[in-house]
Amino acid sequence: MKVWIKLLAGSALGVVLGFFLPANSERVLSVLVWLEGLALNIGRYTVIPILVFSLTVAVYELRQDGQFWRLIFKNFWMIAGVTVFVIALGIFVTMIFPPARIPILIEEQLEAISLDVAGNITDVFPSNMLSVLAGEGVYLFPACVFAFFLGIGLSYDRNYTKPVLALTDSLSRIFYHVASLFSEILGFIMIILSCYWAVRFNAALKADVFRDIIVLLAVFSVVLGFGIFPLFLYLLRPKTNPWKILYGSLGPAIAAFFSGDINFSMPVLIRHTKENFGIRRRSNTVSLVLFTTFCRAGSAMVAAAAFIVIIKSYSSLGITAMDVFSIGVRAAGISFLLARRPGDGAYTALAALCMGYGKGFEAGYLILKPLAFYLIAIGTFLDIIIASYATYAVARISGLHKEDSVVRFI
């Protein structure tokens, strides 16, 4: 059975089960919260070993071929273009089809939500280089920086580094195989995640004040992810079938939507881009690390759209063109700073927008707190779809992939 079918079947079963569970039962919710944490940990279990060993070999091979900086620049150009396009389009659609106002909820205190940019930079270079390998598996960028320097170090002298390179390559392949085994059982894990998602979604629907924004984000994300983005692949030369790439990305998209977690989706995404798209490891690993770290355009777009809804719910003065431009620029900036928030990117970005905007909107994100899981799900879904499509595009442009038949897709 195809992996995406397993994930879809598990998700569908969980959603059905979730709609029958009582959303107001504290006991049920506490059990689901515990099960969700366990499920996410299982999904993240292999992500650091895969990234560290695969990225190390990828950096080494790209440097040996003289393609490293060329590939890096291609990825960053695409990250910049995608970020501007997605956020601008999301804001435009929200302004053209504005959701209904949401009643203002009164909360006792603000939540401690922060991007902590200074802390993120400090943690990239801890006093002990090897300590990044013993982290909790949430903030992955320090481990990726470690892999980058290790890959550079392996280029020192082949006589000395050849045994280490062989070991690193073997470990990369071993952990890839282990992650593949885990991806085969994720269908059962998705039952838990989608069940808890459905319980919260059912409660949000009953509130009846979030329907407009739910529909807007759902329709827009489907059109963007399954329509507009594939059409851009028509621009690639030689010509490609964009619907083939869409089909090959269904597994990671399902995992991202119901988990709402980038790190949970990464092993699934790495496997699908390699086995479905035939992308070579040197391109696949580097592109996915860069896009999942610096291109959270989907989460930032959702935050920008939600922030516009909040402004219209708070004030009847309207939004000026300068306000729209300011929101777009700040959302784009925030999209590059969400590496430490793999599981709540959209809601964190929304909180950062509110607090940075001021003018009495510092607590505005709290009115969408009951819908935070949904914003996160849509944002993560788009982040993973973008990473999948862009990784394929960069590899195709660079000649680092091999086309395969759809029949052989996992």
N, C-alpha and C positions, 0 to 999 in steps of 0.2 A: 504494500500500500504506500502511495506517495506520502511524503512527510506532511505536506500542506493539508492533505485530506485528514490525516490523523489529528493535526492541530485544529482543523475546522470542526471535525466530529466532536472532539473533546470540548471545544468552546461552545458548540451548540448545545451539548448535553448540560454543561454547566449553566448556561443562560436559562434553559428551561427549568433546571433545578432551583436556580436563584429566584425566579419569579414566584415560586411556590413557598419559599421560606419566609418567615415573618421578619420584616425589616426593622421592627421596633423591639425585637427581643435582644436584650443585652447579652444573654448567654450565647445565642447564635452568633452575634456579631463578634464577641470575644474569641470564639472558636475559629471563625473565618479569618480574623486578623492574624491569629497564630498560624493557621494553615497557609495564609498568603505569604507570611514571612518565610516559612519553611520552603514553600514552592519557589519563591524568588531566589533563595540561597542555592537550591538545587540547580536552577537555571544558570546562576552565575558561577557555579562550582569550578568550571574549567577555563574561565575567561582569561585570567591572568597568565597561567602557563602557556596558553595558545598565543596570546599577544606577545609575551616576552620572547619566547623562542622563535616564533615565526617572524616577528619584526626584526629580530637580530639578524637572522639569515637574509631577510629581504634587503635590509640596509647594506649588508656585505655584498650581496650579488649585484645590487644596483650600482654601488661604487665601483665594483670590478668592471662593469659594463659601461661606466661613464654616463649612466642615465639618472642618477639620484636626484640632482637638483632640477633637472628638466621635468621629472615626474612631480616633484614637490610644487614647482611653479604652476604646472597644469592644474593640479588639485586646488591650489589657492585661488587661481583665477576663476575656476568653476564655483568654488565656495562663495566668493564675493558676488558673482553674477546670480547664483541661485538665491542667496540671502536677500538681495535687493528685490529680485523679481517676486519671490513668495510673499514677503512682508508687504510690499507695495500693492500686490494684487489682493491680499487678504484685507487690508485696510480699505481699498477701493470697494470691494464687494460689501463690506460691513456698512460703509457709508451709503451705498446705493440701496441695500436691503436691510435697513436697521431693525434689529429685534425690538420687541416691546420692552418698556421700562421694567426694571426689577425692583420690588419694594426694598427699602433700606432696612437691613437688620442691625440691631444694636448688639455689639459684643462688648464684654467687660474690658478686655485688654488685647493689645496687638500680639500677634505671634512672633516668635524669634526667627524670622526668615531673612537671610542675608546672603548675598553672593560671595562675601568674604574674599575679594580679589587678592588682597595682600597675603592672606593665609594660603590661598591657592598657589601663589607664586613661591612662597617660602617652602611649601611642602614638596615642590618639584625637586629641590636640592636639600635634602635632609643632611644632617651631619654624618650619618652613616649611609653610604650609597646602597648597601644591600638591604636596608630596612624597608625599602619600597616594595620588596617581594613578600613581606610579611604583613601587608596591609589588609584591610577588611574587604577589599575588592569593590569598593565604591568609587573612589577617585583613582582612575586608571592611568591618568596622564604621567605621573611620576614614574610608573613602571615602564611606560612607553619611552620616556626620555632615557631611562637606564638601558633599555634595549637598543636605542639609537647609538649611545656611546659604546656599548659592547660590540655592536656591528661595525663601528668605525675601528675599534681596537683590533678586531679580527683581521683587518687589512694590514696590520703592522708587518708581519713577516710570515709567509706561508709555512716555513719550516717549523715555526713555533706554534702557530695557531691552527694548523691543519687538524690535529686531534680534537681540539676544542670545537672547531667548526663542525667536524663530523658528529660529535656528541650533541651539539646544539641542533643540528639538522635532524638527527634521530629523535631527539626529545620533541621537536616541533611536530614531526609526523606521528609520534606516539600520542601526544596530547590531542592532536587533531582527530585521531581515531577514537580516543576516549570521549571527546566532545560529540562525535558522531553517534556513539552509543547512547549518550544522554539525550540527544535530539530525537532519537527513536521513541523514547518514553515520554516525551514532553506532552503528547496528547493527553495522558492521564493528569499531568500537572496542570494543563489548561482547564480541566474541569473545575479545579479549586479556584483558579484566578478568575475565570469567567463567571463562576457562581457568585463570588463576592462582588464582582463588577455589576452583575445583574441585580443583586440586592440593593446596591446603592442607586443604580439607575432607576429601579422601580420606585424608590423613595423620592428621587428627583422628579419623576413624572407626576407623582401624586401631589407634589408641591404646586404644580401647575403654573409656576411663574417663570420657569426656565425653558419652556417648550420652544420658544422662538429661537433662542440662541443654540439650543440643541440641534434643531432642524438646520439652521444656517450653517453651523460648523460641520454637520454630517454631510450635507449636500456638497458644500464647497470642498471638503477633503476628498470625497469620492471623485468629484469632477477633476480636481487637481491631480490626485494620485493615480487615477485609472484612466484619465483622459488627456489632460494638458501635458503632463510630463512625458507619457509615451509618445505623443506627437512630436516632441522636441527631438526624439531619437531619429526621426526621419531626416534630420539635418546631417546626420553622420554619413560619412562616405568611407568605404562603399556602403550601399543601402543595407539597412537591417530591418527586421520585422519587430516593431516595438511591442506588439501584443505577446510575442514570445518572451520578451524581457519582463513584461508585466506578469505573465504566468509563472515565470521563474522566481518572482519576488513575493508570491502569495504567502508562503510559509513564514518568512520574517515579518511580513505585514500583520498577519494574524497574531503572532507572538507579541509584537510590539503593542498592538492595540489593547489587548486584554491584560498584559503585564504592566504597561505604562512605564517600562524600565528598559533603558538602552543596554545596560550590561547584561540583562537577561536575554535580550534579543541578539546580542553580538555573536555567540557561538553558532546560532541558527543562521544568521546572516553570512558569516564567513563560509559556512559549509555550502549554502545555496549559491553564493557568487562564484565559488570555486567549481562546484560540480555541475551546476546548471549553465553557467556562462563561460566556463573554461578559462577563467582569469588566473594567470600565473601568480604564485604566492608573492613574488616580489612587488607586484602592482596591487594585488588584492589587499594585503595586510596594511600597506602604507596608506592607501586611499581610505580604507574603512576607519583606520585610526584617526586620520585627519578630519574626516567628515563627522564621525560620531563625537569628536572632541570640540571642533570649532564651527561646525555647521549645524546648529540647532534652529534652523530657520523655521521649521514647522512649529516648534514650541513657542518661538518668539512671535510668530504670526498669530497664533491662537491667543497669546497674551495681549497683543496689540488690539485684536478684535474685541476681546473681553473688556479691555480697558476703555475702549470707546463706548461700549454698552454701559459701563459703570459711570462714566462722565454724564451720559444722557440720563441715567437714572438719578443722579445726584442733582443735576442742574438743568434748567430749561433755557439756558443762555445759548446753547448750541456750541459747535466746535468750529473754530476758524481754520483756514487753510494752513496758517502757521502752526496751530496745534497739531494738525494732522501730520505735517512735516516733522515736527518735533517728536511725536510719538513714534513715527517710522524710524527716525535716526536712532533714537534711544533703544528701540526694540532690536534694531540691527546690531547695535553695540552689545546689548545684553546677550544676543545669540552666540557671541564668541566666548562668553564667560560662564557657560552652564556646565562645564566639564565635571564639576563636583556634584551636580544634581542630576544623576542619571535616572532617578525615579520620580521626580516631581518638577521637571524642567519648566513646563508651561505655567504652573502655579507660582513657582519662585520668580519667574520672569514677570508675571503679573504683579506680584508684591513689589518687586523692584521698580516697576513702572509707576505704581501708585506712590511709593515712598519718595521716589525721585522727582515726581511731578509736583508734589506739594499742593498748595492751594486748597487745603482741607480734604484732599483725596488720599491721605496717607493710609487710612484704614479701609479704603474702598474695596480692596480685594476680598475683604471678609464677607461681603454680600454674596460672593460666588463660592464661598467655602463649601457649601453642600454639593456644588458641581465641580469641585477641584479634580476629582478622579476622572471625570469626563474630559475636561480640558487637557489633563495630562495624557489621557489615552489618545486623543486626536493629535496632539502635538508629537507624541512619540511615534505614532503611526506614520506621520508625514516625515519625521526625521529619518526613520529607517528606510522608507520608500525613496527619499532623496539620496541617501547613502548608497542604496542598491543601484539605482539608475546611474548615478554619477560615477560610481566605481566602474561600472560596465563601460560608460562613455570614455573615461580616461584610459582604460585598458585598451579599448578598441582604437582610439586615436594613437596610442603609443605602440600598437602592434604586440601587446602582451596578453593576448587571449586566443583561444581556439574555439570556434563555433562547434556546437554539438546539437544533435537531434533532440527535439522536444520529447521524444519517446524515452530518452535516457535521463530526463530530468528526475531528480529525487522527489 
